[in-house]
Amino acid sequence: MSQDIINAVVRFFEAVDNRDWVAARTFMNDPMRLDYSSYGAGPAADLRPTDILHGWQQVLPGFDATQHQLGPLIIEVEGPEAHVRANVTATHRISEAAAGELWTVFGNYEIGLTQTAETWRISSLTFLFKYQSGNTELPALAQKRIAA
């Protein structure tokens, strides 16, 4: 069971980094609680997966690459619910950006999952920001690249 939970979490972030929105959607509960408030993104909210993915599509494809590296994964299971805690290093790259090509964000994820007949699905995703390094202007540059 734990391996199924690990696979759901890892495959979700792999799909996001690969911009495979269809695959990412298969691991998202509807609704899904999203909370990036520790990074200044406003309060937590219960959102439809299509709305979450649409928001990410407005910035992530503007990077040449992203990599969300998680671990270790600490898993607690209670019936059809699971809770995963993990450190995360999220690296974002735009080659040849004037002020540096890398922006890296460090923190923790608190991930809630619900077991369905098909798989485990992420029901909540909370990011707990620690610090960042590199070119903090890259997100704005990524958005400009998409708009162009």
N, C-alpha and C positions, 0 to 999 in steps of 0.2 A: 504493500500500500504506500509506504513512504517513497518508494522509487517512482510510483505513478504521480505523486505530488511534486517531487523534484522535476520529473519530466515536464509536467504542465508548466511549472514556473520557468524553467530553462528554455523550453520551446517558445513560450510567450515572448520572452525578451529577445530570443534569437530571431523570431519573426519580425518584431519591431525593428531590430537593427538591420534586418534584410529588406525592410519595407514591404513585407509580405502581409498586407493588411487582412487578407482572407484568412490566413493561418492564425494571425494574432486574434482575430475575432472568435475563432473556435475555442479559445481558452478564457473568454470573458463572459461573466455572468451578466444577465440583463434584469435589473440595472446593476451597475458596478459603482461602488463608492470610491471616489478618487480624491486624494488629499495631498496636495503639494503646498499646503499653507506654511510649512516651516521654511519654504523657499520664497514666500511672498506671493503665491499664486492665488490668493483668495481662500475662502473657507472650503472645507470638504463639501462634496456634493454627490448625490446619487445620480449617475448619468447613464444614458444609453451607450452601449459600446460604439455604435456608429458615430455618435457625437464626440466621444473621446478620440477615436481614430481620425475623425475629420480634423480635430484640433492638432493632433500630432502630424498630420499630413501637411499642415500649413508651415511647419518648421523643419522636421527631421529630414525630408528629402533635399533640403538646402545644404546639408552637410555632405561632404564627400564620403564620410563614414562615421558611424557611431558604434560604440561597443559598451554594453552594460555587463560588467563583470560582477557576479554575485558570489558570495561565499564567506564563510561556511553557511549552509542553510540549517537553521534550527527549527525542527518541525514538531508541532504538538497536534495530535488528532483527537477529536472527541466526536465519535459517531460519523455523521456525514459532513462534518465541518473540520477544517484544518487551519492552523495559523503557522505562518512561516516568518521567521526573522532572519535577515541577511544583511551583511555589509554590502555596499555597492560602490563601485568605481565606474562612473559613466564618462567615457572619453568621447569627445566630439572633434572632428577634424575637417578643416577646409584648407586644402593645400594652397600655399602661396598667399595666405592672408597676411596683410601688411604688419599687423601687430603680433603675429605668431599664429601658427596653424592649429594649435591644440587648445581646447578648453576642457578641463576635467572637473567633475563634481563628485564629491565624496559624501557618503551618508549611509543611512540604513533604510531598508524597506521592511515594513510590516505588511504582510500579505495574507488576506483571508481567502480561503477557498471553500467551495461547496462541491460535494460529490454529486454528479448526475449519473444517469444511466450510461452515458457515453464516456465521460472523463471527469477530471477535476477541473472546475472553472474558478477563475479569480473573481471573488465577490467584492474585495476591497483591496486597494493599493494605497498605502500611506508612505510618503517619502519623508524621512527625518534628516534634514540637511545638517552637515557638519562644517564643511568648508569647500572652497573651490580654488583652482589654480589655472594659470594660463590666460588666454585671451578671452576675457568675459564679454567682448563685443561680438563673438562668433554667432550667438543666437540671432541678433539683429541682422547680421550679414547673411545668415542662412535664409531668413525671411525675405530679405531683399532679392536674393537669388531666385527664390520661388516666384516672387511677384514679377520679375523681369521677363 
